[in-house]
Amino acid sequence: MMIAATLRRLELGNRHPNDGSEGNGGANDSGRPRVGRPGRGGPAAPPRVGMDELIELRRSPRRRDAEQLALVLAAVGIDSRLVVHGNGAGLWVATSVAMLAEQQLAAYEDENRPAPPAPPARRRGAAATALFAILLLFFFGAQRRASFGIDWAAAGAVQAGLVQTGEWWRTITALTLHVDHAHLVGNLAAGLVFGALAAELLGAGLAWLAILLAGGLGNLLNAELQAPSHAAIGASTALFGALGIVSGCLRQRRIVPWRGGIRRWAPLSAGILLLVYLGFGGERTDVGAHVAGFAVGGAIGLALGRSGHQLPHGPVAQWGYGAAALGLLALAWLLALLHAG
């Protein structure tokens, strides 16, 4: 009803203040901008609202587009006038507010510009997700069978005291270890969902590199806050990091300078609700690790949402990001096994 009323106000015609004919400028008694049509004698002088001259900011081939821009200005309290040209219309505003109106329209148009087609690398996250599942299954099997005579849990678990004394690699290796089948299956399912969402936004390679960093840094942060005896394993820190990455990235990309309110925070708020729902239950749940992973992931997501477009996203770059993630994981396990021996 509010939009319809605004359009009705915009569509009320009036007379040109100079010659009395229906022209392309002027305003009604309230001073609110109206729609007019050019006079038959050709283009008229720039219209006026009272003593304030108007300037044309936009000319759209479709009147509906011009009306939408007028509503954008009306939403922030800027009066405007539509001047019809055939099937299209021009959008005029007072010169005194032209700069502010231009800023609001530019922000709106930038936010609503159609996104370019996603590079193929962004749509091919299935291979990376499958590799994630294979790695978790491999380490779970090796851990259960003590393959190669190694106590994988002792070598790779996050032990806060050891992390605090410099064994940083445990923050990465612990992400590949799990307590039992239920723990593994739950993290596999979450990884398929959150990993796929992050890959769609960032590309598979960059997404999984960011997820691994969020998990490792989240474990590091949690270890610094825990007692030295605290120990933990599981990929859930990284997966809640993935949820934070998706939430932060979407939140940053949905910022609209001309629109305030809670809508700006909807993606991040939804992520926090999922964190509370999924990350706070169970007897052995490491709530601190989940919260730390989500917080670090959210910060990474906000940063990538704001500046990630400056990074290369092509297939070669995505392979590079993926190789960096695998290299970091391999380095962490190499150090873990060397110290375990």
C-alpha positions as CSV (number, residue, x, y, z in Angstrom):
1,M,0.0,0.0,0.0
2,M,2.9,2.4,0.8
3,I,4.5,1.7,-2.6
4,A,1.3,2.2,-4.4
5,A,0.6,5.5,-2.6
6,T,4.1,6.8,-3.4
7,L,3.6,5.9,-7.1
8,R,0.3,7.6,-7.2
9,R,1.9,10.8,-5.8
10,L,4.7,10.5,-8.4
11,E,2.2,10.0,-11.2
12,L,0.0,13.1,-10.6
13,G,0.6,15.5,-13.5
14,N,0.7,19.3,-13.2
15,R,1.2,22.5,-15.3
16,H,4.5,24.0,-16.2
17,P,4.9,27.1,-14.1
18,N,6.1,29.3,-17.0
19,D,3.5,28.7,-19.8
20,G,0.6,26.9,-18.1
21,S,0.9,23.9,-20.4
22,E,1.6,20.3,-19.3
23,G,5.4,20.4,-19.2
24,N,8.5,18.6,-18.1
25,G,9.0,20.4,-14.8
26,G,7.3,22.0,-11.8
27,A,5.5,20.7,-8.7
28,N,2.1,20.7,-7.1
29,D,1.0,22.8,-4.2
30,S,2.8,20.6,-1.7
31,G,6.1,20.9,-3.5
32,R,6.3,17.2,-4.0
33,P,7.8,16.0,-7.4
34,R,5.3,14.9,-10.0
35,V,5.2,13.3,-13.4
36,G,5.0,15.6,-16.5
37,R,5.3,15.3,-20.2
38,P,7.4,17.5,-22.6
39,G,5.6,20.2,-24.4
40,R,4.7,20.0,-28.0
41,G,7.1,22.8,-28.9
42,G,10.2,20.6,-28.1
43,P,12.4,20.5,-25.1
44,A,11.6,23.1,-22.5
45,A,14.0,25.0,-20.2
46,P,15.0,23.0,-17.1
47,P,12.0,22.8,-14.8
48,R,11.8,24.3,-11.4
49,V,10.4,23.5,-8.0
50,G,9.6,26.8,-6.6
51,M,12.9,28.8,-7.2
52,D,15.1,25.6,-7.2
53,E,16.1,24.4,-10.7
54,L,15.9,20.7,-11.5
55,I,18.5,18.5,-13.1
56,E,17.9,15.2,-14.9
57,L,19.9,12.4,-13.2
58,R,18.6,9.4,-15.2
59,R,16.7,8.6,-18.4
60,S,15.3,5.1,-18.7
61,P,13.8,3.6,-21.8
62,R,11.2,1.9,-19.5
63,R,9.0,4.0,-17.3
64,R,8.9,1.2,-14.7
65,D,12.7,1.5,-14.2
66,A,12.5,5.2,-13.6
67,E,9.6,4.7,-11.1
68,Q,11.8,2.2,-9.2
69,L,14.6,4.8,-9.0
70,A,12.1,7.4,-7.8
71,L,11.0,5.0,-5.0
72,V,14.7,4.5,-4.0
73,L,15.0,8.3,-3.6
74,A,11.6,8.6,-1.8
75,A,12.8,5.9,0.7
76,V,15.6,8.2,1.8
77,G,13.5,11.4,1.8
78,I,14.6,12.9,-1.5
79,D,11.9,14.4,-3.7
80,S,12.0,13.7,-7.4
81,R,10.0,14.1,-10.6
82,L,9.4,11.8,-13.5
83,V,9.2,13.3,-17.0
84,V,7.7,10.9,-19.5
85,H,9.3,10.4,-22.9
86,G,7.3,8.0,-25.0
87,N,7.4,4.7,-23.2
88,G,10.3,5.8,-21.0
89,A,10.9,8.6,-18.5
90,G,13.5,10.8,-17.1
91,L,14.2,11.3,-13.4
92,W,14.7,14.9,-12.2
93,V,15.7,16.2,-8.8
94,A,16.5,19.6,-7.4
95,T,20.1,20.7,-8.0
96,S,20.5,21.3,-4.3
97,V,20.2,17.5,-3.6
98,A,21.6,16.2,-6.9
99,M,24.9,15.0,-5.4
100,L,23.2,13.1,-2.6
101,A,20.6,11.6,-5.0
102,E,23.4,10.5,-7.3
103,Q,25.2,8.8,-4.4
104,Q,22.0,6.9,-3.4
105,L,21.2,5.8,-7.0
106,A,24.8,4.7,-7.6
107,A,24.7,2.6,-4.4
108,Y,21.4,1.1,-5.4
109,E,22.5,0.3,-8.9
110,D,25.8,-1.2,-7.7
111,E,24.0,-3.4,-5.3
112,N,21.4,-4.6,-7.9
113,R,23.8,-5.0,-10.8
114,P,23.4,-8.5,-12.2
115,A,26.3,-10.7,-11.0
116,P,28.6,-12.0,-13.8
117,P,28.4,-15.7,-14.5
118,A,30.3,-17.7,-12.0
119,P,33.6,-19.0,-13.3
120,P,33.5,-22.8,-13.9
121,A,35.9,-23.3,-11.0
122,R,33.2,-22.1,-8.6
123,R,30.7,-24.6,-9.8
124,R,33.0,-27.6,-9.6
125,G,33.2,-28.0,-5.8
126,A,32.2,-31.6,-5.9
127,A,35.7,-32.9,-6.3
128,A,37.0,-30.8,-3.4
129,T,34.2,-32.0,-1.2
130,A,34.8,-35.6,-2.2
131,L,38.5,-35.2,-1.3
132,F,37.4,-33.8,2.1
133,A,35.4,-36.9,2.7
134,I,38.2,-39.2,1.6
135,L,40.7,-37.6,3.9
136,L,38.4,-37.9,6.9
137,L,37.7,-41.5,6.1
138,F,41.4,-42.3,5.7
139,F,42.4,-40.7,9.0
140,F,39.5,-42.3,10.8
141,G,40.5,-45.7,9.5
142,A,44.2,-45.1,10.3
143,Q,43.3,-43.9,13.8
144,R,41.1,-46.9,14.6
145,R,43.6,-49.5,13.3
146,A,46.7,-47.7,14.6
147,S,48.1,-48.0,11.1
148,F,51.9,-48.0,10.7
149,G,52.2,-48.5,14.5
150,I,51.2,-44.8,15.1
151,D,48.9,-43.5,17.9
152,W,47.3,-41.0,15.6
153,A,45.1,-39.4,18.4
154,A,48.1,-38.9,20.6
155,A,50.2,-37.4,17.8
156,G,47.5,-35.2,16.3
157,A,44.9,-34.2,19.0
158,V,44.7,-30.6,20.2
159,Q,46.2,-30.7,23.7
160,A,46.0,-27.1,25.0
161,G,49.2,-27.3,27.1
162,L,51.3,-28.6,24.1
163,V,49.7,-26.0,21.7
164,Q,50.5,-23.3,24.2
165,T,54.2,-24.3,24.2
166,G,54.5,-24.2,20.4
167,E,53.0,-27.3,18.9
168,W,50.8,-25.3,16.5
169,W,50.4,-28.1,14.0
170,R,48.0,-29.9,16.4
171,T,45.4,-27.2,15.6
172,I,45.4,-28.5,12.0
173,T,45.9,-32.3,12.5
174,A,43.1,-32.5,15.1
175,L,40.6,-31.5,12.4
176,T,41.1,-34.9,10.7
177,L,40.5,-37.1,13.8
178,H,37.2,-38.3,15.3
179,V,36.1,-40.1,18.4
180,D,33.6,-42.6,16.8
181,H,31.4,-43.3,13.8
182,A,28.6,-40.9,14.8
183,H,31.2,-38.1,15.3
184,L,32.6,-38.8,11.8
185,V,29.2,-39.1,10.0
186,G,27.9,-35.8,11.6
187,N,31.0,-33.9,10.4
188,L,30.9,-35.5,7.0
189,A,27.3,-34.4,6.5
190,A,28.0,-30.9,7.8
191,G,31.1,-30.6,5.6
192,L,29.1,-31.6,2.5
193,V,26.6,-28.8,3.1
194,F,28.7,-25.9,4.5
195,G,31.7,-26.7,2.2
196,A,29.4,-26.7,-0.9
197,L,27.9,-23.3,0.1
198,A,31.3,-21.8,0.7
199,A,32.6,-23.2,-2.6
200,E,29.7,-21.6,-4.5
201,L,30.6,-18.2,-3.0
202,L,34.4,-18.3,-3.2
203,G,35.4,-21.2,-5.5
204,A,36.3,-24.6,-4.3
205,G,40.0,-24.0,-3.7
206,L,39.7,-20.7,-1.9
207,A,36.8,-22.0,0.1
208,W,38.5,-25.0,1.5
209,L,41.7,-23.1,2.2
210,A,39.7,-20.6,4.2
211,I,37.8,-23.4,6.0
212,L,41.1,-25.1,7.0
213,L,42.5,-21.7,8.2
214,A,39.3,-21.0,10.2
215,G,39.5,-24.4,11.8
216,G,43.2,-24.2,12.7
217,L,42.9,-20.6,14.0
218,G,39.7,-21.5,15.9
219,N,41.5,-24.4,17.6
220,L,44.5,-22.2,18.4
221,L,42.2,-19.5,19.9
222,N,40.3,-22.1,22.0
223,A,43.5,-23.8,23.2
224,E,44.9,-20.4,24.4
225,L,41.7,-19.9,26.5
226,Q,41.5,-23.5,27.9
227,A,43.4,-25.2,30.8
228,P,46.6,-27.0,29.7
229,S,44.9,-30.4,30.3
230,H,42.1,-29.7,27.7
231,A,42.2,-32.0,24.7
232,A,39.9,-32.2,21.6
233,I,39.7,-33.7,18.1
234,G,37.2,-33.4,15.3
235,A,36.5,-31.4,12.1
236,S,33.6,-29.5,13.7
237,T,35.8,-26.4,14.5
238,A,36.5,-26.1,10.8
239,L,32.9,-26.7,9.8
240,F,31.6,-24.1,12.1
241,G,34.3,-21.9,10.6
242,A,32.8,-22.7,7.2
243,L,29.4,-21.6,8.5
244,G,31.0,-18.4,9.7
245,I,32.6,-17.8,6.3
246,V,29.3,-18.2,4.5
247,S,27.4,-16.0,7.0
248,G,30.1,-13.3,7.0
249,C,30.5,-13.3,3.2
250,L,26.8,-13.1,2.6
251,R,26.3,-10.4,5.2
252,Q,29.1,-8.2,3.7
253,R,27.7,-8.7,0.1
254,R,24.2,-7.7,1.2
255,I,25.2,-4.3,2.6
256,V,23.0,-1.6,1.0
257,P,24.0,2.0,2.0
258,W,20.5,3.3,1.3
259,R,18.8,0.6,3.4
260,G,19.4,0.2,7.1
261,G,17.9,-2.0,9.8
262,I,18.2,-5.6,10.7
263,R,18.2,-6.9,7.1
264,R,21.9,-6.1,6.9
265,W,22.5,-8.6,9.7
266,A,20.1,-11.4,8.6
267,P,22.8,-13.7,7.1
268,L,25.1,-13.4,10.1
269,S,22.2,-13.8,12.5
270,A,21.0,-16.9,10.7
271,G,24.6,-18.3,11.1
272,I,24.6,-17.6,14.8
273,L,21.2,-19.3,15.2
274,L,22.6,-22.4,13.5
275,L,25.7,-22.3,15.7
276,V,23.5,-22.3,18.8
277,Y,21.3,-25.0,17.5
278,L,24.0,-27.4,16.2
279,G,27.0,-26.5,18.2
280,F,25.9,-26.3,21.8
281,G,24.4,-29.8,22.4
282,G,25.9,-33.1,23.5
283,E,28.0,-34.2,26.5
284,R,31.4,-34.1,24.8
285,T,30.7,-31.0,22.7
286,D,33.6,-28.5,22.7
287,V,31.5,-25.4,22.7
288,G,34.5,-23.2,22.9
289,A,36.0,-24.6,19.8
290,H,32.7,-24.3,17.9
291,V,32.3,-20.6,18.9
292,A,36.0,-19.9,18.2
293,G,35.7,-21.5,14.7
294,F,32.6,-19.6,13.9
295,A,34.1,-16.3,15.1
296,V,37.3,-16.8,13.1
297,G,35.3,-17.9,10.0
298,G,33.0,-15.0,10.3
299,A,35.9,-12.6,10.3
300,I,37.4,-14.3,7.3
301,G,34.0,-14.2,5.5
302,L,33.6,-10.5,6.2
303,A,37.0,-9.8,4.8
304,L,36.5,-12.0,1.7
305,G,33.0,-10.4,1.2
306,R,34.5,-7.0,1.2
307,S,37.8,-7.5,-0.6
308,G,37.7,-11.1,-2.0
309,H,36.9,-9.8,-5.5
310,Q,40.4,-8.5,-5.7
311,L,41.8,-12.0,-5.5
312,P,42.1,-14.2,-8.6
313,H,39.3,-16.7,-9.0
314,G,40.1,-18.5,-12.2
315,P,40.7,-22.2,-12.4
316,V,44.5,-21.9,-12.0
317,A,44.1,-19.8,-8.9
318,Q,41.6,-22.3,-7.4
319,W,44.0,-25.1,-8.0
320,G,46.6,-23.0,-6.3
321,Y,44.4,-22.4,-3.2
322,G,43.6,-26.1,-3.0
323,A,47.2,-27.1,-3.3
324,A,48.1,-24.6,-0.5
325,A,45.4,-26.2,1.7
326,L,46.7,-29.7,1.1
327,G,50.3,-28.5,1.6
328,L,49.4,-27.0,5.0
329,L,47.7,-30.2,6.1
330,A,50.6,-32.3,4.9
331,L,53.1,-30.1,6.7
332,A,51.1,-30.2,9.9
333,W,51.0,-34.0,9.9
334,L,54.7,-34.3,9.0
335,L,55.6,-32.2,12.0
336,A,53.2,-34.2,14.2
337,L,54.7,-37.6,13.1
338,L,58.2,-36.3,13.5
339,H,57.6,-35.2,17.1
340,A,55.7,-38.3,17.9
341,G,58.6,-40.4,16.8
